[in-house]
């Protein structure tokens, strides 16, 4: 096995050049890129090349096996995240006035659309929707608009720490602490050094149940061993344990290995047919199921909301979080 790496600099505009290098090198499979916008840009090239691929992206359309037959989304998607977050605010905590804060990316757009549908199914409408550019210098005006709209809960689709810090510091400066439910990007430990603890008391993110603890349960032996590997193999990633563990690549490579060994071939079409029939595969993050039409591996039953602040608990091991109550 030969590994070939290319850096897309997190830019969708770089994908044509990067994908051409990978395809011309004769790669049999691809993990990456990271980010929904980057991933969608890459699929325009990897699909026609019949390159088996798994990206680190949550956009729901990326799991459409009919549209992207050679891409496998070994994670939950924006539809799952939107439903789980709305369940937490509207069903569990009975909040009626819910606002949405969204970055202006493909991920943000799809997550907001999923939330609007989930709210609609419950007879609710967002009291305000604030869309900010990811290079915004601060988010005070966006937060202020949601506060003035009367939101007592916020669905926050923020995928990076600088924006998250801006949002929670803005809430703190305005002495406004609504319940927040959002993206697993909120779990980066750097947030603890940038935001007052008070502002994170009622902040929750979507996460895999396999990486959570409760009053009665703790992550399994396989997950604990993986958390130890994350800490020991990648010391430079200290504080980024949750996004590393949430990566779909580990499960994708394990499923791919199993399929290739079972089929005894690297031939893309045969491997694809075998992947399309995977059922009940016990992955690190959840149970993986594929059909030719559905290439989103993880179901809603494998995710829930977890507490951001529980990352300070030694039990977290930098990877795990406590399930939201």
C-alpha positions as YAML, in Angstrom:
chain: A
units: angstrom
residues:
- id: 1
  name: UNK
  ca: [0.00, 0.00, 0.00]
- id: 2
  name: UNK
  ca: [1.41, 3.37, -1.04]
- id: 3
  name: UNK
  ca: [0.00, 6.52, 0.51]
- id: 4
  name: UNK
  ca: [-0.13, 9.72, -1.53]
- id: 5
  name: UNK
  ca: [-1.00, 13.00, 0.16]
- id: 6
  name: UNK
  ca: [-1.99, 16.34, -1.35]
- id: 7
  name: UNK
  ca: [-2.84, 19.60, 0.42]
- id: 8
  name: UNK
  ca: [-5.93, 21.45, -0.81]
- id: 9
  name: UNK
  ca: [-5.31, 24.32, 1.65]
- id: 10
  name: UNK
  ca: [-8.98, 23.96, 2.67]
- id: 11
  name: UNK
  ca: [-9.96, 25.72, -0.56]
- id: 12
  name: UNK
  ca: [-12.70, 24.45, -2.92]
- id: 13
  name: UNK
  ca: [-10.89, 26.30, -5.72]
- id: 14
  name: UNK
  ca: [-7.85, 24.05, -5.23]
- id: 15
  name: UNK
  ca: [-9.79, 20.81, -5.70]
- id: 16
  name: UNK
  ca: [-9.46, 20.48, -9.50]
- id: 17
  name: UNK
  ca: [-5.65, 20.60, -9.29]
- id: 18
  name: UNK
  ca: [-5.43, 18.36, -6.24]
- id: 19
  name: UNK
  ca: [-7.87, 15.77, -7.57]
- id: 20
  name: UNK
  ca: [-6.07, 15.61, -10.93]
- id: 21
  name: UNK
  ca: [-2.79, 14.81, -9.15]
- id: 22
  name: UNK
  ca: [-4.44, 12.05, -7.12]
- id: 23
  name: UNK
  ca: [-6.29, 10.54, -10.08]
- id: 24
  name: UNK
  ca: [-3.21, 10.71, -12.34]
- id: 25
  name: UNK
  ca: [-1.21, 8.92, -9.63]
- id: 26
  name: UNK
  ca: [-3.58, 5.96, -10.02]
- id: 27
  name: UNK
  ca: [-5.04, 6.05, -6.51]
- id: 28
  name: UNK
  ca: [-7.45, 3.20, -5.77]
- id: 29
  name: UNK
  ca: [-9.26, 5.02, -2.96]
- id: 30
  name: UNK
  ca: [-9.35, 8.47, -1.43]
- id: 31
  name: UNK
  ca: [-10.03, 9.80, 2.06]
- id: 32
  name: UNK
  ca: [-10.76, 13.51, 2.03]
- id: 33
  name: UNK
  ca: [-11.09, 16.33, 1.55]
- id: 34
  name: UNK
  ca: [-12.40, 17.82, 4.77]
- id: 35
  name: UNK
  ca: [-15.29, 20.28, 4.65]
- id: 36
  name: UNK
  ca: [-18.58, 20.17, 2.75]
- id: 37
  name: UNK
  ca: [-17.70, 22.88, 0.22]
- id: 38
  name: UNK
  ca: [-14.33, 21.28, -0.55]
- id: 39
  name: UNK
  ca: [-15.87, 17.81, -0.75]
- id: 40
  name: UNK
  ca: [-18.60, 18.86, -3.16]
- id: 41
  name: UNK
  ca: [-15.98, 20.50, -5.37]
- id: 42
  name: UNK
  ca: [-13.88, 17.31, -5.38]
- id: 43
  name: UNK
  ca: [-16.77, 15.03, -6.32]
- id: 44
  name: UNK
  ca: [-17.05, 16.64, -9.75]
- id: 45
  name: UNK
  ca: [-13.71, 14.96, -10.58]
- id: 46
  name: UNK
  ca: [-13.61, 11.79, -8.48]
- id: 47
  name: UNK
  ca: [-17.05, 10.59, -9.58]
- id: 48
  name: UNK
  ca: [-16.33, 10.45, -13.33]
- id: 49
  name: UNK
  ca: [-12.96, 8.84, -12.51]
- id: 50
  name: UNK
  ca: [-14.78, 6.13, -10.50]
- id: 51
  name: UNK
  ca: [-12.47, 6.78, -7.54]
- id: 52
  name: UNK
  ca: [-13.79, 5.26, -4.30]
- id: 53
  name: UNK
  ca: [-13.89, 8.11, -1.81]
- id: 54
  name: UNK
  ca: [-14.96, 9.09, 1.70]
- id: 55
  name: UNK
  ca: [-14.92, 12.76, 2.72]
- id: 56
  name: UNK
  ca: [-15.14, 14.42, 6.13]
- id: 57
  name: UNK
  ca: [-18.27, 16.35, 5.29]
- id: 58
  name: UNK
  ca: [-21.76, 16.53, 6.76]
- id: 59
  name: UNK
  ca: [-23.75, 17.89, 3.79]
- id: 60
  name: UNK
  ca: [-26.67, 15.50, 3.33]
- id: 61
  name: UNK
  ca: [-26.49, 15.38, -0.47]
- id: 62
  name: UNK
  ca: [-23.00, 13.86, -0.30]
- id: 63
  name: UNK
  ca: [-24.60, 10.64, 0.96]
- id: 64
  name: UNK
  ca: [-26.80, 10.28, -2.13]
- id: 65
  name: UNK
  ca: [-25.56, 7.09, -3.77]
- id: 66
  name: UNK
  ca: [-27.50, 7.81, -6.94]
- id: 67
  name: UNK
  ca: [-25.87, 11.22, -7.41]
- id: 68
  name: UNK
  ca: [-22.43, 10.26, -6.11]
- id: 69
  name: UNK
  ca: [-22.13, 6.48, -6.64]
- id: 70
  name: UNK
  ca: [-18.44, 6.21, -5.67]
- id: 71
  name: UNK
  ca: [-18.56, 8.34, -2.54]
- id: 72
  name: UNK
  ca: [-19.32, 6.88, 0.91]
- id: 73
  name: UNK
  ca: [-20.30, 9.13, 3.82]
- id: 74
  name: UNK
  ca: [-19.16, 7.20, 6.89]
- id: 75
  name: UNK
  ca: [-20.70, 9.72, 9.26]
- id: 76
  name: UNK
  ca: [-24.00, 11.28, 10.12]
- id: 77
  name: UNK
  ca: [-25.15, 14.21, 8.00]
- id: 78
  name: UNK
  ca: [-26.74, 17.64, 8.32]
- id: 79
  name: UNK
  ca: [-30.25, 16.15, 8.31]
- id: 80
  name: UNK
  ca: [-29.33, 13.99, 11.31]
- id: 81
  name: UNK
  ca: [-27.67, 16.89, 13.11]
- id: 82
  name: UNK
  ca: [-30.60, 19.21, 12.53]
- id: 83
  name: UNK
  ca: [-33.10, 16.65, 13.79]
- id: 84
  name: UNK
  ca: [-31.01, 15.77, 16.86]
- id: 85
  name: UNK
  ca: [-30.46, 19.41, 17.81]
- id: 86
  name: UNK
  ca: [-34.14, 20.33, 17.38]
- id: 87
  name: UNK
  ca: [-35.17, 17.27, 19.40]
- id: 88
  name: UNK
  ca: [-32.98, 18.49, 22.24]
- id: 89
  name: UNK
  ca: [-34.31, 22.06, 22.30]
- id: 90
  name: UNK
  ca: [-37.93, 21.54, 21.28]
- id: 91
  name: UNK
  ca: [-38.81, 18.03, 22.49]
- id: 92
  name: UNK
  ca: [-36.62, 17.55, 25.53]
- id: 93
  name: UNK
  ca: [-36.52, 21.10, 26.87]
- id: 94
  name: UNK
  ca: [-39.85, 22.29, 25.42]
- id: 95
  name: UNK
  ca: [-38.43, 25.52, 23.99]
- id: 96
  name: UNK
  ca: [-40.71, 27.32, 21.55]
- id: 97
  name: UNK
  ca: [-38.69, 30.38, 20.58]
- id: 98
  name: UNK
  ca: [-35.69, 29.02, 18.73]
- id: 99
  name: UNK
  ca: [-33.26, 31.02, 16.60]
- id: 100
  name: UNK
  ca: [-30.61, 29.86, 14.12]
- id: 101
  name: UNK
  ca: [-27.03, 31.09, 13.77]
- id: 102
  name: UNK
  ca: [-25.38, 29.85, 10.59]
- id: 103
  name: UNK
  ca: [-22.05, 30.23, 8.83]
- id: 104
  name: UNK
  ca: [-22.33, 30.97, 5.10]
- id: 105
  name: UNK
  ca: [-21.00, 27.63, 3.83]
- id: 106
  name: UNK
  ca: [-22.57, 24.61, 2.13]
- id: 107
  name: UNK
  ca: [-22.62, 22.90, 5.53]
- id: 108
  name: UNK
  ca: [-24.31, 25.89, 7.20]
- id: 109
  name: UNK
  ca: [-26.94, 26.19, 4.48]
- id: 110
  name: UNK
  ca: [-27.86, 22.51, 4.60]
- id: 111
  name: UNK
  ca: [-27.88, 22.35, 8.40]
- id: 112
  name: UNK
  ca: [-30.21, 25.35, 8.55]
- id: 113
  name: UNK
  ca: [-32.51, 23.81, 5.93]
- id: 114
  name: UNK
  ca: [-32.62, 20.59, 7.99]
- id: 115
  name: UNK
  ca: [-33.47, 22.55, 11.13]
- id: 116
  name: UNK
  ca: [-36.25, 24.48, 9.42]
- id: 117
  name: UNK
  ca: [-37.80, 21.19, 8.30]
- id: 118
  name: UNK
  ca: [-37.43, 19.65, 11.77]
- id: 119
  name: UNK
  ca: [-39.02, 22.72, 13.36]
- id: 120
  name: UNK
  ca: [-41.83, 22.68, 10.80]
- id: 121
  name: UNK
  ca: [-42.66, 19.06, 11.66]
- id: 122
  name: UNK
  ca: [-43.23, 20.29, 15.22]
- id: 123
  name: UNK
  ca: [-45.35, 23.26, 14.20]
- id: 124
  name: UNK
  ca: [-42.53, 25.70, 14.94]
- id: 125
  name: UNK
  ca: [-40.77, 28.42, 12.95]
- id: 126
  name: UNK
  ca: [-37.40, 29.95, 13.78]
- id: 127
  name: UNK
  ca: [-37.85, 33.35, 15.47]
- id: 128
  name: UNK
  ca: [-34.75, 34.54, 13.64]
- id: 129
  name: UNK
  ca: [-32.08, 33.25, 11.26]
- id: 130
  name: UNK
  ca: [-28.70, 34.97, 11.25]
- id: 131
  name: UNK
  ca: [-26.19, 34.09, 8.51]
- id: 132
  name: UNK
  ca: [-22.63, 35.36, 8.99]
- id: 133
  name: UNK
  ca: [-19.52, 35.24, 6.78]
- id: 134
  name: UNK
  ca: [-16.83, 33.00, 8.26]
- id: 135
  name: UNK
  ca: [-14.37, 35.90, 8.01]
- id: 136
  name: UNK
  ca: [-16.59, 38.22, 10.06]
- id: 137
  name: UNK
  ca: [-14.54, 40.31, 12.55]
- id: 138
  name: UNK
  ca: [-17.11, 39.73, 15.30]
- id: 139
  name: UNK
  ca: [-20.61, 38.31, 15.73]
- id: 140
  name: UNK
  ca: [-22.11, 40.80, 18.19]
- id: 141
  name: UNK
  ca: [-24.70, 42.14, 15.77]
- id: 142
  name: UNK
  ca: [-25.86, 38.66, 14.75]
- id: 143
  name: UNK
  ca: [-26.16, 37.56, 18.39]
- id: 144
  name: UNK
  ca: [-27.93, 40.80, 19.28]
- id: 145
  name: UNK
  ca: [-30.51, 40.22, 16.56]
- id: 146
  name: UNK
  ca: [-31.32, 36.75, 17.93]
- id: 147
  name: UNK
  ca: [-31.56, 38.12, 21.45]
- id: 148
  name: UNK
  ca: [-33.95, 40.88, 20.33]
- id: 149
  name: UNK
  ca: [-36.02, 38.28, 18.46]
- id: 150
  name: UNK
  ca: [-36.69, 36.65, 21.86]
- id: 151
  name: UNK
  ca: [-34.89, 33.35, 21.22]
- id: 152
  name: UNK
  ca: [-34.54, 31.17, 24.31]
- id: 153
  name: UNK
  ca: [-32.67, 28.52, 22.33]
- id: 154
  name: UNK
  ca: [-30.18, 28.77, 19.47]
- id: 155
  name: UNK
  ca: [-29.31, 26.22, 16.80]
- id: 156
  name: UNK
  ca: [-25.66, 27.08, 16.06]
- id: 157
  name: UNK
  ca: [-24.05, 25.83, 12.87]
- id: 158
  name: UNK
  ca: [-20.49, 26.94, 13.48]
- id: 159
  name: UNK
  ca: [-17.63, 24.75, 12.24]
- id: 160
  name: UNK
  ca: [-14.56, 26.59, 13.53]
- id: 161
  name: UNK
  ca: [-13.29, 27.80, 16.87]
- id: 162
  name: UNK
  ca: [-12.68, 31.49, 16.03]
- id: 163
  name: UNK
  ca: [-16.33, 31.93, 15.02]
- id: 164
  name: UNK
  ca: [-17.54, 29.91, 18.02]
- id: 165
  name: UNK
  ca: [-15.46, 32.04, 20.37]
- id: 166
  name: UNK
  ca: [-16.89, 35.20, 18.82]
- id: 167
  name: UNK
  ca: [-20.43, 33.91, 19.24]
- id: 168
  name: UNK
  ca: [-20.12, 32.86, 22.89]
- id: 169
  name: UNK
  ca: [-18.13, 35.93, 23.87]
- id: 170
  name: UNK
  ca: [-20.83, 38.06, 22.26]
- id: 171
  name: UNK
  ca: [-23.47, 36.24, 24.32]
- id: 172
  name: UNK
  ca: [-21.39, 36.78, 27.45]
- id: 173
  name: UNK
  ca: [-20.90, 40.49, 26.77]
- id: 174
  name: UNK
  ca: [-24.66, 40.86, 26.27]
- id: 175
  name: UNK
  ca: [-25.38, 38.80, 29.43]
- id: 176
  name: UNK
  ca: [-27.52, 36.47, 27.36]
- id: 177
  name: UNK
  ca: [-27.16, 32.72, 27.90]
- id: 178
  name: UNK
  ca: [-29.68, 30.79, 25.80]
- id: 179
  name: UNK
  ca: [-29.49, 27.02, 25.45]
- id: 180
  name: UNK
  ca: [-27.36, 26.27, 22.39]
- id: 181
  name: UNK
  ca: [-27.33, 23.10, 20.30]
- id: 182
  name: UNK
  ca: [-25.06, 22.73, 17.31]
- id: 183
  name: UNK
  ca: [-22.17, 21.20, 15.42]
- id: 184
  name: UNK
  ca: [-19.50, 18.90, 16.83]
- id: 185
  name: UNK
  ca: [-16.94, 21.59, 15.91]
- id: 186
  name: UNK
  ca: [-17.88, 23.16, 19.26]
- id: 187
  name: UNK
  ca: [-15.97, 20.40, 21.07]
- id: 188
  name: UNK
  ca: [-12.45, 21.69, 20.39]
- id: 189
  name: UNK
  ca: [-10.73, 22.24, 23.74]
- id: 190
  name: UNK
  ca: [-9.29, 25.58, 22.59]
- id: 191
  name: UNK
  ca: [-12.72, 27.05, 23.21]
- id: 192
  name: UNK
  ca: [-12.16, 26.74, 26.96]
- id: 193
  name: UNK
  ca: [-9.27, 29.22, 26.77]
- id: 194
  name: UNK
  ca: [-11.19, 31.72, 24.68]
- id: 195
  name: UNK
  ca: [-14.63, 31.82, 26.31]
- id: 196
  name: UNK
  ca: [-15.75, 32.30, 29.94]
- id: 197
  name: UNK
  ca: [-17.01, 29.05, 31.50]
- id: 198
  name: UNK
  ca: [-20.35, 30.70, 32.25]
- id: 199
  name: UNK
  ca: [-21.02, 31.10, 28.52]
- id: 200
  name: UNK
  ca: [-20.61, 27.35, 27.89]
- id: 201
  name: UNK
  ca: [-22.86, 26.03, 30.67]
- id: 202
  name: UNK
  ca: [-25.80, 25.29, 28.38]
- id: 203
  name: UNK
  ca: [-23.98, 24.53, 25.14]
- id: 204
  name: UNK
  ca: [-24.33, 21.14, 23.45]
- id: 205
  name: UNK
  ca: [-23.14, 19.60, 20.21]
- id: 206
  name: UNK
  ca: [-24.13, 16.65, 18.06]
- id: 207
  name: UNK
  ca: [-21.98, 13.58, 18.62]
- id: 208
  name: UNK
  ca: [-21.90, 9.81, 18.31]
- id: 209
  name: UNK
  ca: [-23.38, 7.89, 21.23]
- id: 210
  name: UNK
  ca: [-20.40, 5.53, 21.05]
- id: 211
  name: UNK
  ca: [-18.18, 8.42, 22.22]
- id: 212
  name: UNK
  ca: [-20.39, 9.54, 25.13]
- id: 213
  name: UNK
  ca: [-20.74, 8.63, 28.76]
- id: 214
  name: UNK
  ca: [-23.86, 8.81, 30.92]
- id: 215
  name: UNK
  ca: [-24.65, 8.23, 34.60]
- id: 216
  name: UNK
  ca: [-24.87, 4.51, 33.82]
- id: 217
  name: UNK
  ca: [-22.62, 3.87, 30.83]
- id: 218
  name: UNK
  ca: [-19.11, 4.61, 29.53]
- id: 219
  name: UNK
  ca: [-17.61, 4.23, 26.05]
- id: 220
  name: UNK
  ca: [-16.62, 0.70, 25.07]
- id: 221
  name: UNK
  ca: [-13.17, -0.85, 25.23]
- id: 222
  name: UNK
  ca: [-12.55, -0.30, 21.50]
- id: 223
  name: UNK
  ca: [-13.38, 3.39, 21.75]
- id: 224
  name: UNK
  ca: [-11.21, 3.84, 24.87]
- id: 225
  name: UNK
  ca: [-8.28, 2.17, 23.12]
- id: 226
  name: UNK
  ca: [-8.79, 4.45, 20.12]
- id: 227
  name: UNK
  ca: [-8.82, 7.52, 22.40]
- id: 228
  name: UNK
  ca: [-5.48, 6.43, 23.83]
- id: 229
  name: UNK
  ca: [-4.08, 6.06, 20.32]
- id: 230
  name: UNK
  ca: [-5.28, 9.54, 19.37]
- id: 231
  name: UNK
  ca: [-3.45, 10.99, 22.37]
- id: 232
  name: UNK
  ca: [-0.23, 8.99, 21.93]
- id: 233
  name: UNK
  ca: [0.11, 8.92, 18.13]
- id: 234
  name: UNK
  ca: [-0.83, 12.53, 17.46]
- id: 235
  name: UNK
  ca: [0.44, 14.72, 20.31]
- id: 236
  name: UNK
  ca: [0.29, 17.72, 17.96]
- id: 237
  name: UNK
  ca: [-3.48, 17.21, 17.87]
- id: 238
  name: UNK
  ca: [-3.90, 17.76, 21.62]
- id: 239
  name: UNK
  ca: [-7.17, 19.59, 22.18]
- id: 240
  name: UNK
  ca: [-8.62, 18.35, 18.88]
- id: 241
  name: UNK
  ca: [-9.51, 14.85, 20.06]
- id: 242
  name: UNK
  ca: [-13.22, 15.00, 19.27]
- id: 243
  name: UNK
  ca: [-12.89, 16.05, 15.61]
- id: 244
  name: UNK
  ca: [-10.12, 13.47, 15.15]
- id: 245
  name: UNK
  ca: [-12.26, 10.70, 16.67]
- id: 246
  name: UNK
  ca: [-15.30, 11.90, 14.68]
- id: 247
  name: UNK
  ca: [-13.42, 11.49, 11.43]
- id: 248
  name: UNK
  ca: [-15.13, 8.99, 9.10]
- id: 249
  name: UNK
  ca: [-11.83, 7.79, 7.65]
- id: 250
  name: UNK
  ca: [-11.06, 5.20, 10.33]
- id: 251
  name: UNK
  ca: [-14.34, 3.35, 9.77]
- id: 252
  name: UNK
  ca: [-14.21, 3.79, 5.99]
- id: 253
  name: UNK
  ca: [-10.75, 2.22, 5.75]
- id: 254
  name: UNK
  ca: [-11.80, -0.68, 7.97]
- id: 255
  name: UNK
  ca: [-14.92, -1.35, 5.87]
- id: 256
  name: UNK
  ca: [-12.90, -0.97, 2.66]
- id: 257
  name: UNK
  ca: [-10.30, -3.44, 3.94]
- id: 258
  name: UNK
  ca: [-13.01, -5.96, 4.86]
- id: 259
  name: UNK
  ca: [-14.68, -5.66, 1.45]
- id: 260
  name: UNK
  ca: [-11.43, -5.90, -0.54]
- id: 261
  name: UNK
  ca: [-10.32, -8.97, 1.40]
- id: 262
  name: UNK
  ca: [-13.75, -10.56, 0.94]
- id: 263
  name: UNK
  ca: [-13.84, -9.88, -2.79]
- id: 264
  name: UNK
  ca: [-10.11, -10.54, -3.24]
- id: 265
  name: UNK
  ca: [-9.82, -7.64, -5.68]
- id: 266
  name: UNK
  ca: [-9.14, -3.91, -5.94]
- id: 267
  name: UNK
  ca: [-11.30, -3.63, -9.06]
- id: 268
  name: UNK
  ca: [-13.47, -0.52, -8.38]
- id: 269
  name: UNK
  ca: [-16.78, -1.87, -9.70]
- id: 270
  name: UNK
  ca: [-16.58, -5.09, -7.69]
- id: 271
  name: UNK
  ca: [-15.52, -3.22, -4.55]
- id: 272
  name: UNK
  ca: [-18.34, -0.73, -5.08]
- id: 273
  name: UNK
  ca: [-20.96, -3.48, -5.40]
- id: 274
  name: UNK
  ca: [-19.70, -5.05, -2.18]
- id: 275
  name: UNK
  ca: [-19.72, -1.72, -0.35]
- id: 276
  name: UNK
  ca: [-23.28, -1.10, -1.52]
- id: 277
  name: UNK
  ca: [-24.40, -4.27, 0.25]
- id: 278
  name: UNK
  ca: [-22.70, -3.66, 3.62]
- id: 279
  name: UNK
  ca: [-25.22, -4.21, 6.42]
- id: 280
  name: UNK
  ca: [-24.85, -4.03, 10.19]
- id: 281
  name: UNK
  ca: [-21.10, -3.42, 10.19]
- id: 282
  name: UNK
  ca: [-20.07, -2.42, 13.72]
- id: 283
  name: UNK
  ca: [-17.87, 0.60, 13.25]
- id: 284
  name: UNK
  ca: [-16.09, 2.70, 15.82]
- id: 285
  name: UNK
  ca: [-18.70, 5.47, 15.50]
- id: 286
  name: UNK
  ca: [-21.85, 3.45, 14.92]
- id: 287
  name: UNK
  ca: [-23.52, 0.75, 12.85]
- id: 288
  name: UNK
  ca: [-22.69, 1.12, 9.16]
- id: 289
  name: UNK
  ca: [-25.28, 0.33, 6.50]
- id: 290
  name: UNK
  ca: [-25.17, 1.08, 2.78]
- id: 291
  name: UNK
  ca: [-27.47, 0.52, -0.17]
- id: 292
  name: UNK
  ca: [-26.85, 1.53, -3.81]
- id: 293
  name: UNK
  ca: [-29.06, 4.58, -3.20]
- id: 294
  name: UNK
  ca: [-28.05, 5.45, 0.36]
- id: 295
  name: UNK
  ca: [-24.36, 6.08, 1.00]
- id: 296
  name: UNK
  ca: [-24.79, 7.71, 4.42]
- id: 297
  name: UNK
  ca: [-23.51, 5.06, 6.81]
- id: 298
  name: UNK
  ca: [-24.74, 6.24, 10.21]
- id: 299
  name: UNK
  ca: [-28.38, 6.53, 11.27]
- id: 300
  name: UNK
  ca: [-30.05, 9.02, 13.61]
- id: 301
  name: UNK
  ca: [-30.27, 6.30, 16.28]
- id: 302
  name: UNK
  ca: [-26.48, 6.46, 16.74]
- id: 303
  name: UNK
  ca: [-26.25, 10.19, 17.56]
- id: 304
  name: UNK
  ca: [-27.33, 12.48, 20.38]
- id: 305
  name: UNK
  ca: [-26.38, 15.77, 22.00]
- id: 306
  name: UNK
  ca: [-23.39, 15.99, 24.31]
- id: 307
  name: UNK
  ca: [-22.21, 18.65, 26.74]
- id: 308
  name: UNK
  ca: [-19.39, 20.91, 25.55]
- id: 309
  name: UNK
  ca: [-18.25, 21.79, 29.06]
- id: 310
  name: UNK
  ca: [-17.79, 18.10, 30.00]
- id: 311
  name: UNK
  ca: [-14.57, 18.23, 28.00]
- id: 312
  name: UNK
  ca: [-12.93, 19.56, 31.16]
- id: 313
  name: UNK
  ca: [-13.73, 16.30, 32.96]
- id: 314
  name: UNK
  ca: [-10.75, 13.89, 33.10]
- id: 315
  name: UNK
  ca: [-13.13, 11.16, 31.93]
- id: 316
  name: UNK
  ca: [-13.26, 12.86, 28.53]
- id: 317
  name: UNK
  ca: [-9.70, 11.72, 27.69]
- id: 318
  name: UNK
  ca: [-9.79, 14.57, 25.18]
- id: 319
  name: UNK
  ca: [-12.22, 12.57, 23.05]
- id: 320
  name: UNK
  ca: [-15.39, 11.68, 24.96]
- id: 321
  name: UNK
  ca: [-18.20, 13.92, 26.24]
- id: 322
  name: UNK
  ca: [-21.14, 13.51, 28.59]
- id: 323
  name: UNK
  ca: [-24.53, 12.90, 26.99]
- id: 324
  name: UNK
  ca: [-26.85, 15.87, 27.38]
- id: 325
  name: UNK
  ca: [-29.64, 15.50, 29.91]
...
